[in-house]
């Protein structure tokens, strides 16, 4: 039973480009969460999605960031016109329902040149 | 709002020493409490959990007891190993909601 799969593991972009981060939840999990972790810091909640719906995006920057979880396929976190400050590790987690512990992927490390 | 506060790191111990990482929380309602561990270059893994007051979660020699009177969930291990070196996160899950709130993490170094 595969865990939460994130790709790519490492992503390098130049300032102004777009970054797309993918997350496939564990089988049977329909709840997906995205977090950002800056070096030597904890996790900051960004967005919570359930199939085709954004439930809570209170942690997402208002501009340049968007997330989706389509009926088919992985969840996507999209960052447009990246800036140096977007460099971080982005983690995806999934759960079968919101009261259950979340299972995490290994993250995507985004570096902005 | 709900929050989690855990002791600042890094914590440096010698092998076989006793470990305590303090965690306190503020929450409305009756949250579940979790400890997650993050090894270098990896995501977080659930280490243990407790869902109600006085519950004790345990796994791999680690323990934590849900103390409602002191709003605490301290992580303990009687004898640490080098392989326990990692970052440990205390977390709070509000059973009425959907957001897991994480503490800032405590880095543990264990020396041989």
gemmi code that builds the backbone of each chain (N, CA, C; Angstrom):
import gemmi

chains = {
    "A": [
        ("UNK", (0.860, -1.182, 0.000), (0.000, 0.000, 0.000), (0.897, 1.233, 0.000)),
        ("UNK", (0.962, 1.884, -1.140), (1.864, 3.012, -1.279), (1.416, 4.129, -0.358)),
        ("UNK", (2.410, 4.873, 0.138), (2.107, 6.021, 0.960), (1.779, 7.220, 0.110)),
        ("UNK", (1.860, 8.385, 0.730), (1.611, 9.621, 0.004), (2.812, 9.889, -0.917)),
        ("UNK", (2.539, 10.089, -2.176), (3.607, 10.265, -3.164), (3.646, 11.714, -3.626)),
        ("UNK", (4.803, 12.316, -3.479), (4.973, 13.676, -3.955), (6.045, 13.694, -5.043)),
        ("UNK", (5.815, 14.487, -6.049), (6.862, 14.693, -7.046), (6.758, 16.088, -7.651)),
        ("UNK", (7.913, 16.626, -8.048), (9.227, 15.996, -7.907), (9.754, 16.122, -6.473)),
        ("UNK", (10.817, 15.426, -6.156), (11.427, 15.570, -4.835), (12.176, 16.894, -4.731)),
        ("UNK", (12.781, 17.275, -5.819), (13.515, 18.540, -5.861), (13.093, 19.279, -7.126)),
        ("UNK", (12.913, 20.584, -6.992), (12.488, 21.407, -8.116), (13.257, 22.721, -8.059)),
        ("UNK", (13.898, 23.053, -9.163), (14.639, 24.302, -9.246), (13.959, 25.186, -10.279)),
        ("UNK", (13.691, 26.409, -9.907), (13.071, 27.375, -10.818), (13.803, 28.701, -10.713)),
        ("UNK", (13.731, 29.459, -11.804), (14.254, 30.822, -11.792), (13.124, 31.767, -11.401)),
        ("UNK", (13.506, 32.888, -10.864), (12.510, 33.885, -10.476), (11.595, 34.207, -11.661)),
        ("UNK", (10.313, 34.259, -11.395), (9.340, 34.573, -12.436), (8.720, 33.365, -13.112)),
        ("UNK", (9.331, 32.187, -12.938), (8.766, 30.986, -13.542), (7.630, 30.438, -12.677)),
        ("UNK", (7.011, 29.379, -13.187), (5.934, 28.732, -12.443), (6.448, 27.414, -11.855)),
        ("UNK", (5.959, 27.080, -10.677), (6.284, 25.797, -10.052), (4.994, 25.014, -9.840)),
        ("UNK", (5.028, 23.742, -10.220), (3.887, 22.843, -10.005), (4.332, 21.658, -9.175)),
        ("UNK", (3.676, 21.489, -8.045), (4.019, 20.414, -7.133), (2.839, 19.453, -7.093)),
        ("UNK", (3.155, 18.159, -7.177), (2.099, 17.153, -7.263), (2.057, 16.268, -6.034)),
        ("UNK", (0.873, 15.840, -5.693), (0.689, 14.978, -4.533), (-0.392, 13.953, -4.812)),
        ("UNK", (-0.029, 12.683, -4.720), (-1.012, 11.606, -4.811), (-1.244, 11.060, -3.406)),
        ("UNK", (-2.460, 11.171, -2.897), (-2.714, 10.715, -1.521), (-2.672, 9.202, -1.434)),
        ("UNK", (-2.660, 8.724, -0.209), (-2.748, 7.291, 0.002), (-4.075, 6.773, -0.553)),
        ("UNK", (-4.064, 5.524, -0.939), (-5.281, 4.912, -1.474), (-6.378, 4.985, -0.417)),
        ("UNK", (-7.537, 5.427, -0.840), (-8.663, 5.509, 0.088), (-8.747, 6.817, 0.841)),
        ("UNK", (-7.760, 7.688, 0.681), (-7.788, 8.988, 1.355), (-8.319, 10.040, 0.394)),
        ("UNK", (-9.327, 10.778, 0.867), (-9.891, 11.814, 0.001), (-9.646, 13.220, 0.549)),
        ("UNK", (-8.879, 13.306, 1.641), (-8.590, 14.604, 2.260), (-7.102, 14.879, 2.109)),
        ("UNK", (-6.779, 16.031, 1.560), (-5.384, 16.385, 1.276), (-5.062, 17.733, 1.912)),
        ("UNK", (-3.865, 17.828, 2.461), (-3.413, 19.031, 3.147), (-2.032, 19.396, 2.596)),
        ("UNK", (-1.805, 20.681, 2.412), (-0.476, 21.149, 2.000), (0.112, 22.022, 3.104)),
        ("UNK", (1.425, 21.820, 3.335), (2.151, 22.582, 4.338), (3.440, 23.106, 3.715)),
        ("UNK", (3.933, 24.189, 4.300), (5.229, 24.721, 3.881), (6.155, 24.709, 5.089)),
        ("UNK", (7.391, 24.317, 4.855), (8.383, 24.297, 5.927), (9.612, 25.061, 5.471)),
        ("UNK", (9.879, 26.148, 6.173), (11.098, 26.902, 5.902), (12.241, 26.269, 6.681)),
        ("UNK", (13.489, 26.474, 6.257), (14.624, 25.848, 6.935), (14.607, 26.106, 8.440)),
        ("UNK", (14.787, 25.071, 9.207), (14.861, 25.153, 10.681), (13.568, 25.675, 11.295)),
        ("UNK", (12.470, 25.541, 10.602), (11.189, 25.976, 11.163), (10.178, 24.843, 11.118)),
        ("UNK", (9.061, 25.063, 11.772), (8.004, 24.069, 11.774), (7.170, 24.142, 10.520)),
        ("UNK", (6.104, 23.365, 10.523), (5.212, 23.332, 9.374), (4.133, 24.390, 9.496)),
        ("UNK", (3.897, 25.056, 8.384), (2.821, 26.034, 8.347), (1.738, 25.530, 7.407)),
        ("UNK", (0.539, 25.432, 7.936), (-0.602, 24.986, 7.143), (-0.858, 25.958, 6.001)),
        ("UNK", (-1.124, 25.411, 4.827), (-1.454, 26.257, 3.687), (-2.913, 26.075, 3.264)),
        ("UNK", (-3.272, 24.825, 2.945), (-4.591, 24.608, 2.360), (-5.030, 23.167, 2.624)),
        ("UNK", (-6.358, 23.030, 2.740), (-6.961, 21.712, 2.937), (-8.006, 21.512, 1.847)),
        ("UNK", (-7.913, 20.372, 1.171), (-8.830, 20.094, 0.074), (-9.456, 18.722, 0.245)),
        ("UNK", (-10.686, 18.622, -0.197), (-11.329, 17.343, -0.357), (-11.716, 17.275, -1.825)),
        ("UNK", (-11.824, 16.081, -2.350), (-12.002, 15.924, -3.804), (-12.836, 17.055, -4.439)),
        ("UNK", (-12.184, 17.791, -5.324), (-12.785, 18.868, -6.123), (-13.176, 20.095, -5.310)),
        ("UNK", (-12.919, 20.097, -4.022), (-13.306, 21.256, -3.204), (-12.149, 21.750, -2.345)),
        ("UNK", (-12.033, 23.056, -2.240), (-11.116, 23.664, -1.280), (-11.919, 23.929, -0.017)),
        ("UNK", (-11.492, 23.308, 1.080), (-12.241, 23.449, 2.326), (-11.710, 24.623, 3.147)),
        ("UNK", (-10.405, 24.767, 3.184), (-9.792, 25.828, 3.992), (-8.498, 26.241, 3.310)),
        ("UNK", (-8.416, 27.480, 2.904), (-7.177, 27.976, 2.288), (-6.642, 29.161, 3.082)),
        ("UNK", (-6.916, 29.152, 4.369), (-6.560, 30.297, 5.205), (-5.051, 30.502, 5.328)),
        ("UNK", (-4.267, 29.482, 5.053), (-2.820, 29.612, 5.159), (-2.132, 29.888, 3.834)),
        ("UNK", (-2.891, 30.054, 2.821), (-2.332, 30.246, 1.486), (-2.168, 31.733, 1.197)),
        ("UNK", (-1.013, 32.147, 0.684), (-0.878, 33.548, 0.263), (-1.954, 33.883, -0.771)),
        ("UNK", (-2.429, 35.116, -0.695), (-3.565, 35.511, -1.532), (-3.205, 35.576, -3.009)),
        ("UNK", (-1.947, 35.845, -3.299), (-1.534, 36.000, -4.688), (-0.535, 34.910, -5.055)),
        ("UNK", (-0.545, 34.523, -6.288), (0.415, 33.624, -6.938), (0.257, 32.157, -6.565)),
        ("UNK", (-0.395, 31.849, -5.469), (-0.540, 30.457, -5.018), (-1.953, 29.969, -5.291)),
        ("UNK", (-2.041, 28.721, -5.768), (-3.341, 28.095, -5.942), (-3.192, 26.593, -5.750)),
        ("UNK", (-4.296, 25.951, -5.434), (-4.274, 24.500, -5.231), (-5.550, 23.901, -5.782)),
        ("UNK", (-5.425, 22.658, -6.237), (-6.598, 21.946, -6.719), (-6.444, 20.469, -6.409)),
        ("UNK", (-7.561, 19.792, -6.366), (-7.585, 18.346, -6.149), (-8.720, 17.822, -7.025)),
        ("UNK", (-8.419, 17.547, -8.281), (-9.471, 17.171, -9.228), (-10.042, 15.788, -8.943)),
        ("UNK", (-11.154, 15.513, -9.584), (-11.811, 14.229, -9.393), (-10.867, 13.085, -9.761)),
        ("UNK", (-10.125, 13.248, -10.819), (-9.133, 12.256, -11.230), (-7.757, 12.885, -11.172)),
        ("UNK", (-6.789, 12.131, -10.674), (-5.423, 12.629, -10.681), (-4.999, 13.233, -9.361)),
        ("UNK", (-3.731, 13.662, -9.313), (-3.179, 14.140, -8.051), (-3.647, 15.547, -7.688)),
        ("UNK", (-3.377, 15.912, -6.462), (-3.550, 17.300, -6.058), (-2.347, 18.098, -6.564)),
        ("UNK", (-2.597, 19.324, -6.967), (-1.546, 20.183, -7.500), (-1.476, 21.459, -6.684)),
        ("UNK", (-0.271, 21.812, -6.253), (-0.019, 23.128, -5.675), (0.765, 23.918, -6.713)),
        ("UNK", (0.232, 25.055, -7.088), (0.809, 25.834, -8.175), (1.269, 27.175, -7.640)),
        ("UNK", (2.496, 27.526, -7.966), (3.035, 28.821, -7.569), (3.455, 29.554, -8.840)),
        ("UNK", (2.807, 30.657, -9.088), (3.130, 31.439, -10.281), (4.151, 32.522, -9.943)),
        ("UNK", (4.972, 32.878, -10.946), (5.930, 33.978, -10.803), (6.713, 33.850, -9.497)),
        ("UNK", (7.413, 32.744, -9.367), (8.092, 32.451, -8.104), (9.115, 33.520, -7.760)),
        ("UNK", (9.301, 33.694, -6.450), (10.303, 34.622, -5.915), (11.198, 33.842, -4.962)),
        ("UNK", (12.330, 34.452, -4.596), (13.309, 33.757, -3.752), (12.683, 33.267, -2.453)),
        ("UNK", (11.760, 34.058, -1.920), (11.135, 33.709, -0.649), (10.243, 32.475, -0.705)),
        ("UNK", (9.979, 31.979, -1.915), (9.177, 30.761, -2.044), (10.017, 29.511, -1.819)),
        ("UNK", (11.326, 29.659, -1.734), (12.211, 28.509, -1.495), (11.863, 27.886, -0.153)),
        ("UNK", (11.508, 26.617, -0.183), (11.083, 25.915, 1.036), (10.845, 24.462, 0.674)),
        ("UNK", (10.543, 23.679, 1.713), (10.052, 22.322, 1.481), (8.537, 22.357, 1.591)),
        ("UNK", (7.872, 21.759, 0.634), (6.418, 21.732, 0.624), (5.979, 20.291, 0.841)),
        ("UNK", (5.197, 20.109, 1.885), (4.743, 18.766, 2.235), (3.255, 18.630, 1.992)),
        ("UNK", (2.907, 17.459, 1.516), (1.515, 17.093, 1.345), (1.201, 15.985, 2.348)),
        ("UNK", (-0.006, 16.002, 2.869), (-0.464, 14.944, 3.757), (-1.865, 14.542, 3.345)),
        ("UNK", (-2.252, 13.329, 3.695), (-3.610, 12.901, 3.396), (-4.180, 12.124, 4.573)),
        ("UNK", (-5.496, 12.053, 4.622), (-6.168, 11.272, 5.652), (-7.486, 10.756, 5.094)),
        ("UNK", (-8.006, 9.692, 5.680), (-9.290, 9.166, 5.210), (-10.469, 10.043, 5.634)),
        ("UNK", (-10.315, 10.724, 6.747), (-11.286, 11.722, 7.167), (-10.562, 12.721, 8.067)),
        ("UNK", (-11.148, 13.889, 8.318), (-10.382, 14.957, 8.978), (-10.038, 14.674, 10.436)),
        ("UNK", (-10.671, 13.705, 11.053), (-10.369, 13.399, 12.446), (-9.258, 12.376, 12.601)),
        ("UNK", (-8.811, 11.807, 11.515), (-7.754, 10.792, 11.585), (-6.379, 11.431, 11.409)),
        ("UNK", (-5.328, 10.800, 11.961), (-3.977, 11.351, 11.758), (-3.636, 11.457, 10.285)),
        ("UNK", (-2.833, 12.436, 9.979), (-2.432, 12.662, 8.598), (-1.160, 11.877, 8.278)),
        ("UNK", (-1.112, 11.374, 7.065), (0.075, 10.674, 6.572), (0.796, 11.593, 5.598)),
        ("UNK", (2.096, 11.741, 5.793), (2.850, 12.713, 5.027), (3.660, 12.075, 3.911)),
        ("UNK", (3.814, 12.848, 2.828), (4.787, 12.498, 1.799), (6.168, 12.987, 2.200)),
        ("UNK", (7.153, 12.686, 1.361), (8.527, 13.071, 1.658), (8.848, 14.509, 1.247)),
        ("UNK", (7.884, 15.184, 0.662), (8.060, 16.601, 0.384), (8.690, 16.900, -0.967)),
        ("UNK", (8.483, 18.133, -1.408), (9.176, 18.676, -2.588), (9.994, 19.856, -2.103)),
        ("UNK", (11.291, 19.806, -2.384), (12.167, 20.904, -2.013), (12.310, 21.844, -3.200)),
        ("UNK", (11.767, 23.024, -3.032), (11.745, 24.019, -4.096), (12.866, 25.026, -3.868)),
        ("UNK", (13.690, 25.191, -4.874), (14.777, 26.172, -4.809), (14.586, 27.182, -5.923)),
        ("UNK", (14.668, 28.440, -5.577), (14.492, 29.512, -6.553), (15.840, 30.193, -6.774)),
        ("UNK", (16.269, 30.210, -8.032), (17.571, 30.824, -8.349), (17.426, 32.323, -8.590)),
    ],
    "B": [
        ("UNK", (-6.923, 31.536, 19.461), (-7.099, 30.317, 18.693), (-6.285, 29.186, 19.263)),
        ("UNK", (-6.492, 28.004, 18.690), (-5.747, 26.833, 19.140), (-4.252, 26.981, 18.836)),
        ("UNK", (-3.423, 26.461, 19.710), (-1.975, 26.575, 19.498), (-1.241, 25.476, 20.234)),
        ("UNK", (-0.006, 25.255, 19.811), (0.868, 24.257, 20.432), (2.222, 24.920, 20.687)),
        ("UNK", (2.730, 24.735, 21.882), (4.041, 25.277, 22.249), (4.930, 24.129, 22.712)),
        ("UNK", (6.075, 24.001, 22.097), (6.999, 22.961, 22.531), (8.365, 23.564, 22.800)),
        ("UNK", (9.150, 22.843, 23.598), (10.419, 23.393, 24.028), (11.349, 23.589, 22.838)),
        ("UNK", (12.143, 24.645, 22.953), (13.062, 24.961, 21.874), (14.221, 23.991, 21.889)),
        ("UNK", (14.752, 23.725, 20.715), (15.930, 22.900, 20.630), (17.131, 23.731, 20.260)),
        ("UNK", (18.207, 23.112, 19.877), (18.300, 21.656, 19.863), (18.538, 21.065, 21.244)),
        ("UNK", (18.122, 19.830, 21.381), (18.401, 19.052, 22.576), (19.505, 18.071, 22.222)),
        ("UNK", (20.577, 18.082, 22.993), (21.704, 17.185, 22.745), (21.872, 16.248, 23.927)),
        ("UNK", (21.832, 14.964, 23.658), (21.943, 13.948, 24.712), (22.970, 12.901, 24.312)),
        ("UNK", (23.484, 12.231, 25.306), (24.332, 11.064, 25.067), (23.463, 9.831, 24.949)),
        ("UNK", (23.959, 8.862, 24.233), (23.214, 7.605, 24.071), (22.854, 7.036, 25.448)),
        ("UNK", (21.662, 6.492, 25.545), (21.099, 5.881, 26.754), (20.609, 6.898, 27.779)),
        ("UNK", (20.690, 8.181, 27.485), (20.147, 9.185, 28.402), (18.628, 9.203, 28.329)),
        ("UNK", (18.017, 9.824, 29.359), (16.557, 9.976, 29.416), (16.154, 11.233, 28.646)),
        ("UNK", (15.078, 11.095, 27.882), (14.613, 12.211, 27.055), (13.260, 12.712, 27.537)),
        ("UNK", (13.139, 14.037, 27.643), (11.839, 14.676, 27.790), (11.787, 15.853, 26.839)),
        ("UNK", (10.747, 15.915, 26.040), (10.475, 17.105, 25.213), (9.102, 17.607, 25.626)),
        ("UNK", (9.079, 18.830, 26.155), (7.827, 19.373, 26.676), (6.928, 19.904, 25.564)),
        ("UNK", (5.639, 19.718, 25.759), (4.645, 20.232, 24.824), (3.416, 20.643, 25.622)),
        ("UNK", (2.954, 21.861, 25.416), (1.693, 22.305, 25.999), (0.807, 22.845, 24.884)),
        ("UNK", (-0.479, 22.870, 25.142), (-1.398, 23.268, 24.084), (-2.490, 24.173, 24.635)),
        ("UNK", (-3.107, 24.892, 23.731), (-4.303, 25.678, 24.014), (-5.343, 25.278, 22.987)),
        ("UNK", (-6.503, 24.874, 23.463), (-7.520, 24.423, 22.523), (-8.905, 24.564, 23.120)),
        ("UNK", (-9.861, 24.794, 22.257), (-11.264, 24.691, 22.649), (-11.712, 23.274, 22.337)),
        ("UNK", (-12.678, 22.803, 23.050), (-13.155, 21.450, 22.779), (-12.220, 20.388, 23.317)),
        ("UNK", (-12.239, 19.238, 22.668), (-11.491, 18.079, 23.163), (-10.629, 17.524, 22.033)),
        ("UNK", (-9.439, 18.102, 21.889), (-8.616, 17.716, 20.737), (-7.957, 16.368, 20.917)),
        ("UNK", (-7.514, 15.789, 19.817), (-6.560, 14.691, 19.834), (-5.158, 15.294, 19.805)),
        ("UNK", (-4.215, 14.576, 20.388), (-2.829, 15.060, 20.445), (-1.905, 14.041, 19.806)),
        ("UNK", (-0.897, 14.543, 19.116), (-0.004, 13.691, 18.347), (1.452, 14.109, 18.557)),
        ("UNK", (2.342, 13.150, 18.415), (3.753, 13.434, 18.206), (4.144, 12.847, 16.857)),
        ("UNK", (4.797, 13.701, 16.044), (5.344, 13.280, 14.762), (6.865, 13.383, 14.827)),
        ("UNK", (7.557, 12.560, 14.028), (9.013, 12.623, 13.944), (9.406, 12.825, 12.488)),
        ("UNK", (10.414, 13.645, 12.280), (10.904, 13.917, 10.931), (12.397, 13.633, 10.875)),
        ("UNK", (12.778, 12.615, 10.100), (14.181, 12.317, 9.883), (14.699, 13.155, 8.717)),
        ("UNK", (15.982, 13.385, 8.659), (16.544, 14.277, 7.625), (16.099, 13.878, 6.221)),
        ("UNK", (15.635, 14.859, 5.477), (15.258, 14.639, 4.085), (13.952, 13.901, 3.892)),
        ("UNK", (13.209, 13.689, 4.955), (11.963, 12.941, 4.840), (10.776, 13.761, 5.335)),
        ("UNK", (9.585, 13.218, 5.102), (8.380, 13.838, 5.633), (8.162, 13.436, 7.079)),
        ("UNK", (7.068, 13.915, 7.622), (6.748, 13.594, 9.013), (6.108, 12.215, 9.096)),
        ("UNK", (6.447, 11.508, 10.166), (5.811, 10.218, 10.431), (5.128, 10.300, 11.780)),
        ("UNK", (3.920, 9.761, 11.842), (3.224, 9.728, 13.125), (3.974, 8.802, 14.077)),
        ("UNK", (4.316, 9.318, 15.254), (5.033, 8.521, 16.250), (4.053, 7.913, 17.253)),
        ("UNK", (3.162, 8.744, 17.786), (2.150, 8.242, 18.711), (1.033, 9.262, 18.822)),
        ("UNK", (-0.075, 8.812, 19.404), (-1.213, 9.708, 19.538), (-2.004, 9.361, 20.792)),
        ("UNK", (-2.816, 10.328, 21.228), (-3.752, 10.111, 22.331), (-5.003, 10.905, 22.018)),
        ("UNK", (-6.142, 10.315, 22.229), (-7.383, 10.948, 21.785), (-8.223, 11.513, 22.907)),
        ("UNK", (-7.902, 11.171, 24.172), (-8.689, 11.740, 25.270), (-7.829, 11.820, 26.520)),
        ("UNK", (-8.347, 12.587, 27.488), (-7.609, 12.838, 28.719), (-7.188, 11.532, 29.392)),
        ("UNK", (-5.947, 11.538, 29.881), (-5.330, 10.413, 30.600), (-4.908, 9.264, 29.693)),
        ("UNK", (-5.188, 9.370, 28.404), (-4.680, 8.356, 27.473), (-3.170, 8.452, 27.421)),
        ("UNK", (-2.504, 7.318, 27.289), (-1.063, 7.295, 27.079), (-0.802, 6.704, 25.703)),
        ("UNK", (-0.131, 7.471, 24.848), (0.306, 6.952, 23.567), (1.722, 6.434, 23.706)),
        ("UNK", (2.037, 5.348, 22.999), (3.397, 4.799, 23.083), (3.766, 4.103, 21.790)),
        ("UNK", (5.053, 4.170, 21.463), (5.555, 3.544, 20.246), (7.075, 3.615, 20.260)),
        ("UNK", (7.732, 2.542, 19.921), (9.206, 2.485, 19.787), (9.917, 2.979, 21.043)),
        ("UNK", (9.343, 2.766, 22.206), (9.963, 3.197, 23.455), (9.614, 4.612, 23.867)),
        ("UNK", (8.952, 5.354, 22.998), (8.493, 6.704, 23.327), (7.106, 6.643, 23.961)),
        ("UNK", (6.865, 7.577, 24.899), (5.548, 7.652, 25.535), (5.153, 9.109, 25.712)),
        ("UNK", (3.846, 9.345, 25.738), (3.329, 10.664, 26.088), (1.939, 10.476, 26.656)),
        ("UNK", (1.628, 11.220, 27.721), (0.328, 11.109, 28.376), (-0.440, 12.409, 28.219)),
        ("UNK", (-1.673, 12.293, 27.807), (-2.582, 13.427, 27.596), (-3.019, 13.933, 28.964)),
        ("UNK", (-2.516, 15.104, 29.375), (-2.852, 15.669, 30.683), (-3.737, 16.893, 30.475)),
        ("UNK", (-5.012, 16.720, 30.743), (-5.953, 17.826, 30.516), (-5.773, 18.913, 31.566)),
        ("UNK", (-5.441, 18.521, 32.803), (-5.353, 19.508, 33.877), (-4.180, 20.460, 33.684)),
        ("UNK", (-3.132, 19.980, 33.044), (-1.977, 20.837, 32.770), (-1.847, 21.173, 31.284)),
        ("UNK", (-2.822, 20.771, 30.506), (-2.821, 20.944, 29.035), (-1.452, 20.619, 28.453)),
        ("UNK", (-0.974, 19.429, 28.767), (0.364, 19.036, 28.325), (0.351, 17.660, 27.686)),
        ("UNK", (1.396, 17.400, 26.916), (1.542, 16.105, 26.219), (3.043, 15.903, 26.004)),
        ("UNK", (3.777, 15.784, 27.091), (5.237, 15.712, 27.039), (5.698, 14.369, 26.494)),
        ("UNK", (6.708, 14.407, 25.645), (7.257, 13.179, 25.053), (8.432, 12.698, 25.906)),
        ("UNK", (8.474, 11.395, 26.196), (9.536, 10.832, 27.013), (10.051, 9.533, 26.403)),
        ("UNK", (11.342, 9.288, 26.654), (11.918, 7.982, 26.308), (13.008, 7.693, 27.322)),
        ("UNK", (13.019, 6.485, 27.817), (13.908, 6.144, 28.910), (15.380, 6.058, 28.512)),
        ("UNK", (15.655, 5.680, 27.273), (17.040, 5.457, 26.862), (17.142, 5.729, 25.366)),
        ("UNK", (17.679, 6.882, 25.012), (17.696, 7.255, 23.593), (18.874, 6.595, 22.875)),
        ("UNK", (18.701, 6.457, 21.562), (19.734, 5.898, 20.703), (20.133, 6.941, 19.655)),
        ("UNK", (21.296, 6.725, 19.055), (21.758, 7.645, 18.007), (20.713, 7.749, 16.904)),
        ("UNK", (20.054, 6.639, 16.622), (19.062, 6.602, 15.542), (17.799, 7.408, 15.872)),
        ("UNK", (17.669, 7.874, 17.100), (16.526, 8.725, 17.465), (16.758, 10.185, 17.092)),
        ("UNK", (17.939, 10.512, 16.626), (18.237, 11.884, 16.210), (17.295, 12.289, 15.085)),
        ("UNK", (16.529, 13.344, 15.304), (15.495, 13.764, 14.357), (14.863, 15.045, 14.901)),
        ("UNK", (13.866, 15.526, 14.189), (13.065, 16.641, 14.690), (11.707, 16.090, 15.111)),
        ("UNK", (11.263, 16.473, 16.289), (10.015, 15.972, 16.848), (8.998, 17.113, 16.911)),
        ("UNK", (7.804, 16.824, 16.402), (6.739, 17.820, 16.357), (5.558, 17.354, 17.197)),
        ("UNK", (5.131, 18.218, 18.100), (3.889, 18.001, 18.820), (2.757, 18.617, 17.996)),
        ("UNK", (1.610, 17.988, 17.966), (0.526, 18.488, 17.118), (-0.815, 18.273, 17.794)),
        ("UNK", (-1.742, 19.112, 17.406), (-3.081, 19.104, 17.973), (-4.083, 18.986, 16.842)),
        ("UNK", (-4.992, 18.026, 16.969), (-6.053, 17.856, 15.994), (-7.368, 18.117, 16.678)),
        ("UNK", (-8.098, 19.092, 16.156), (-9.375, 19.415, 16.768), (-10.418, 18.458, 16.219)),
        ("UNK", (-10.968, 17.630, 17.047), (-11.882, 16.611, 16.550), (-13.122, 17.217, 15.918)),
        ("UNK", (-13.384, 18.470, 16.221), (-14.541, 19.102, 15.593), (-14.202, 19.771, 14.288)),
        ("UNK", (-12.954, 19.804, 13.945), (-12.547, 20.517, 12.732), (-11.670, 19.667, 11.865)),
        ("UNK", (-10.780, 20.286, 11.158), (-10.036, 19.571, 10.151), (-8.587, 19.979, 10.085)),
        ("UNK", (-8.183, 20.856, 10.931), (-6.841, 21.397, 10.801), (-5.971, 20.807, 11.906)),
        ("UNK", (-4.838, 20.254, 11.541), (-3.864, 19.840, 12.533), (-2.885, 20.981, 12.729)),
        ("UNK", (-2.699, 21.368, 13.988), (-1.811, 22.482, 14.295), (-0.523, 21.915, 14.876)),
        ("UNK", (0.590, 22.306, 14.283), (1.888, 21.767, 14.675), (2.671, 22.768, 15.518)),
        ("UNK", (3.421, 22.238, 16.473), (4.407, 23.046, 17.157), (5.577, 23.316, 16.239)),
        ("UNK", (6.517, 24.114, 16.709), (7.647, 24.537, 15.876), (8.677, 23.436, 15.682)),
        ("UNK", (8.574, 22.365, 16.433), (9.531, 21.272, 16.301), (10.701, 21.422, 17.252)),
        ("UNK", (11.207, 20.293, 17.713), (12.388, 20.268, 18.587), (13.388, 19.298, 17.979)),
        ("UNK", (14.560, 19.816, 17.672), (15.593, 18.958, 17.078), (16.342, 18.234, 18.188)),
        ("UNK", (16.482, 16.933, 18.035), (17.206, 16.101, 18.991), (18.466, 15.545, 18.339)),
        ("UNK", (19.593, 15.761, 19.009), (20.849, 15.134, 18.608), (21.241, 14.132, 19.687)),
        ("UNK", (21.532, 12.916, 19.293), (22.006, 11.912, 20.250), (23.425, 11.525, 19.864)),
        ("UNK", (24.347, 11.701, 20.812), (25.765, 11.393, 20.561), (26.093, 9.989, 21.048)),
        ("UNK", (26.937, 9.312, 20.286), (27.365, 7.956, 20.676), (28.314, 8.007, 21.861)),
    ],
}
model = gemmi.Model(1)
for chain_id, residues in chains.items():
    chain = gemmi.Chain(chain_id)
    for i, (resn, *xyz) in enumerate(residues, 1):
        res = gemmi.Residue()
        res.name, res.seqid = resn, gemmi.SeqId(i, " ")
        for name, pos in zip(("N", "CA", "C"), xyz):
            atom = gemmi.Atom()
            atom.name, atom.element = name, gemmi.Element(name[0])
            atom.pos, atom.b_iso = gemmi.Position(*pos), 0.0
            res.add_atom(atom)
        chain.add_residue(res)
    model.add_chain(chain)
structure = gemmi.Structure()
structure.add_model(model)
structure.setup_entities()
